Amino acid sequence: MTRYISKLRFALAFVLLALSVACTKVPVGYLHTSEANYRINTKIAYRQAQQGEDFAFSSANLEGLSGTQPISYAFHSVKVSEGGDEAAFLKVVKEGLLLVRGGKIQLLQKGASQLPVGKYTISIRVSNEGHEAILSDIFSFIVKEQPEEAEDTASSSNE
């Protein structure tokens, strides 16, 4: 009989332990960013549109990020160098000429035309329910005045 009571106490303790774990608030989802990167993390953008084109200079998709969907992406900050102008870049962001959607970063031609020649290194914020991370200095746009003759010839020969 004592053996039976001992087994019953053990079973009851196990059930109580299981119930206490089940009632603990578990955070919703997950967001892993330690491996997040752009395979090519720099894009050259030109102030002068070629032949009246209106397009976007775009990154590839962000790689190495995993988490519970939906994941939101947003511009966080910019560092400038090589002649860049932070205030001008922030104005471009405010005007909606820099897009951060689905892991891609796009600088519209209209935005590039408003920026001084220079390097603009961007940090983005990724988030989902209950989680947020800043991906610092994750991608750079190098703004140039216009394609050099050698770059223009190389790009047209690849088409």
N, C-alpha and C positions, 0 to 999 in steps of 0.2 A: 504494500500500500504506500509506503514512504517513497518507493521508487516511482510509482505512478504520480504522486503529488510533486515530486522533484521534476519529472518530465513536464507536468502541467505548468509548473512555475516557469520553467525554461521557455516553453511555448508561449506563455503569456508575456514574458519579458521580450521575446523576439517580436511578437505582434505589436507591443507598445513601442518598441524601438522603430519598427517599420512605419508605424503611423506618425511618429514624431518627425521622421525624415520626410515623409510625404507631405506633411503640413508646413515644412520650412519653405519660405519664399525663395525660389530659384530665379536668378536674373534671366530675363528674356534674351534668347539668342546669343550670338557671339560676333566678334569682329577681330580678325587677325590681320595685322598690317605690317608685321616685321619683315616680310619678304616683298612688300609692295614696291614696284618700280616700273619705269618705262624702259623697254629694251633700248630704244634710242631716246635719250633724254634731252635732246636739243633739236630745235627746228629753226631754220633761217626764214625770216619773214621780210618782205620788201615793202618799203613805203610807197613806191611807184607801182601801180597796177599795170600789168602787161596788156596792151591792146584793149583797154577799157574793161577788163575782167573784174568781176566782183565775186570773191571767193573767200575761203577761210584757210589759214595755215593751221594744220591740225596735227596733234600728237597721235601716236598709235593708241591702242587700248591699254589701260593700266593692267599690269600683270601681278600675280602673286598676292592678291588681296582676296580674302574669303570672309564671308559673314552671312548672317541671316538677312534675307531680302525683306523689304527693299533697302538698298543702300543709297544714301544721298551723297552727292559730291558738291562742294562749293569752294570758290576762291577764298583763301585765307589771307595771304600777304605776298608781297613781292620785295625782292632785293634787286637793286640796280647797280650796274657797273659799266665800264667802258663807254661812258657818256649818256647812259640812260637817265630818265627823269621819272622818279617815283610818282609825283603828283600827276603827271600826264598819264601814266599807266593806270592809276586809281580812277582817273576821269574816264578812261576807256572802259574800265570795269563797271563803273556806275552807269554808263550809257548802254550797257548790255552788249558791248562789242567783244568781250571775252566770255566765252561759254565754257562751263565745266559740267558736262553731262555724261552719265554712264561711264565714267572713267576716262573720257577723252577731253582734252583741253583744246579749244579752238580760238584763235585770234582772227577775227574777221578783217578783211582787207581794209575796210573803212577805219578800223581801230589801228591797224599797223600804220596807216598813212598819217595818223595823228601823233605817233610816237617819234621822239628823236632817235637817231641811230644809237644803238647801245645793246647791252645784254640785260634781260629781264628774267630773273630766276623766281619761279612761283612755288608757293606752298599752298596745298589744298587741304580742306577739312573733309573727312569721310565720316559718315555716321549712319547708324540705324537705331532701332528702338533700344535705348538704354546704354549705347556705346558710342564713343566718338574718339577720333584720332586726328592729329595734324601730321600730314606727310610733308615734312620740311624740305625745301629746296629740291623738289621732285622733278621739275621740268623747267627748261629755259627756252626763251625765244631770243634769238639774236636778230635784231632789226638792222637791216642794211638799206641804203638808199634805193638801189635797183640792182638787178642781176648784172654781174660782170659779163663781158662778151663770152668768155670761156665757159661760164656756168650756163648761159643762155644757149650756146651751141651744144653743150653736152646734154642738156635737158631735151632739146628738140630732136637730137639724134637718137634718143631712147624711145621716142614715141612711135 
